[in-house]
């Protein structure tokens, strides 16, 4: 059976079921049934607007974002789906903070729910730097299905790693 590196830490029951879907070549169709549409957020500007809409709804008082982009240099193999960077610089006699969010370019053509999960995760880092209980509670506040979407994103990445993309949902 294929090593399920994105599912490390999950129970044997879950990994066995995913292994069965892979063996039967049904993981892609399973995901397509659940998430039939990809999003149309293809540009960095559209990603910025999408991220700011979520931020303005849930984190109005959080520090501003200076940049949100797709990044082709982020490799999901290194366990990074996105990144939040915080840089402090002295400008004039003031300390300026810049927050940037970068999303792996593999999510440029992913289901909309997966992109939202990544954005929510990175936005949560504006308030909580560590992956602790408060961090995940904030993620669930912004996206109630956060944990299921995180799991399904791991299934999606497993499918992509096998060199099998999901079928184009716009094709008849």
C-alpha positions in Angstrom: 0.0 0.0 0.0 1.1 3.6 -0.8 2.6 5.4 2.2 0.1 7.9 3.3 2.4 10.7 4.6 -0.3 13.3 4.7 -2.3 11.1 7.0 0.4 10.3 9.5 -1.0 10.4 12.9 -4.5 9.4 11.9 -6.0 6.1 13.2 -5.3 2.8 11.4 -9.0 2.5 10.7 -8.9 5.8 8.7 -5.7 5.0 6.8 -7.0 1.6 5.9 -10.2 3.1 4.5 -8.2 5.6 2.5 -5.9 2.8 1.3 -8.9 0.9 0.1 -10.1 4.0 -1.9 -6.6 4.3 -3.4 -6.5 0.6 -4.3 -9.9 0.8 -6.0 -8.8 4.0 -7.7 -11.8 5.8 -6.2 -10.2 8.6 -4.1 -10.5 11.1 -6.9 -14.2 10.4 -7.5 -14.9 10.4 -3.8 -13.4 13.9 -3.6 -15.2 15.0 -6.7 -18.6 14.0 -5.3 -17.9 16.0 -2.1 -16.2 19.0 -3.8 -17.4 19.2 -7.4 -16.3 22.8 -8.2 -13.0 24.5 -8.2 -12.8 28.2 -7.3 -12.2 31.0 -9.8 -9.6 32.9 -7.6 -6.7 32.6 -10.0 -4.8 35.9 -9.5 -3.0 37.3 -6.5 -5.4 40.3 -6.5 -8.4 38.0 -6.3 -6.7 36.0 -3.6 -6.0 39.2 -1.6 -9.7 40.3 -2.0 -10.9 36.8 -0.9 -8.6 36.8 2.1 -9.5 40.4 3.1 -13.2 39.6 3.0 -12.7 36.7 5.5 -10.4 38.9 7.6 -12.9 41.8 7.7 -15.7 39.4 8.7 -14.0 37.6 11.5 -10.8 39.5 12.4 -11.6 43.2 11.9 -9.3 44.3 14.7 -6.3 42.1 13.7 -3.2 43.7 12.2 -3.5 44.6 8.5 -2.1 42.4 5.8 0.3 44.0 3.4 0.4 41.1 0.8 -1.4 37.9 -0.1 -0.1 35.8 -2.9 0.1 32.4 -4.5 3.6 31.1 -4.2 5.1 28.5 -6.5 8.1 28.0 -4.1 6.0 26.6 -1.3 6.2 22.9 -1.6 3.6 20.8 0.1 6.2 18.1 0.4 7.8 20.1 3.1 4.5 20.1 5.0 3.7 23.7 4.0 0.4 24.6 2.4 0.7 28.3 3.1 2.8 30.6 5.2 2.3 33.6 7.3 5.3 35.9 7.6 5.7 38.8 10.0 8.4 41.3 9.5 9.1 44.3 11.7 11.1 47.3 10.3 12.0 50.7 11.6 10.8 53.4 9.3 11.4 56.9 10.4 11.2 56.6 14.2 8.4 54.1 14.0 8.3 50.3 14.1 6.3 49.1 11.1 4.9 45.5 11.0 4.2 43.8 7.7 2.1 40.6 7.6 2.2 38.5 4.4 0.3 35.4 3.6 1.5 33.1 0.9 -0.6 30.1 -0.4 0.9 27.2 -2.3 0.2 27.5 -5.9 -1.2 24.0 -6.0 -4.4 25.6 -4.5 -4.9 27.9 -7.5 -7.0 25.1 -9.0 -8.3 23.3 -6.0 -11.8 23.1 -4.6 -12.9 26.4 -3.1 -13.4 24.9 0.3 -9.7 23.8 0.5 -8.5 27.3 -0.4 -10.7 28.8 2.3 -9.3 26.3 4.8 -5.8 27.4 4.0 -6.6 31.1 4.1 -8.4 30.7 7.5 -5.4 28.8 8.9 -3.0 31.5 7.9 -5.3 34.3 9.1 -5.6 32.6 12.5 -1.8 33.2 12.8 -2.5 36.9 13.0 -4.0 36.3 16.5 -2.3 33.0 17.5 1.3 32.3 16.5 1.4 28.7 17.7 -0.8 25.7 16.7 -2.5 25.4 20.1 -6.0 25.0 21.3 -6.8 28.7 21.0 -5.5 28.6 17.4 -7.8 25.8 16.3 -10.7 27.3 18.1 -10.2 30.4 16.1 -10.0 28.4 12.9 -13.3 26.7 13.8 -14.9 30.1 14.5 -14.0 31.3 11.0 -14.8 28.0 9.3 -16.9 25.6 11.4 -16.0 22.6 9.2 -12.3 23.4 9.5 -11.1 20.0 10.8 -13.0 18.0 8.1 -11.7 20.3 5.4 -8.2 19.9 6.7 -8.6 16.1 6.5 -10.1 16.3 3.0 -7.3 18.6 1.9 -4.9 15.9 3.0 -6.8 13.4 0.9 -6.6 15.8 -2.1 -2.8 16.2 -1.6 -2.5 12.4 -1.5 -4.3 12.1 -4.8 -2.1 14.8 -6.4 1.0 13.1 -5.1 0.1 10.0 -7.0 0.1 12.1 -10.1 -3.6 11.9 -10.4 -5.5 15.2 -10.6 -9.2 15.4 -9.9 -11.3 15.4 -13.1 -12.2 18.8 -14.5 -15.6 19.5 -12.9 -16.6 21.8 -15.9 -16.2 19.0 -18.4 -19.4 17.2 -19.4 
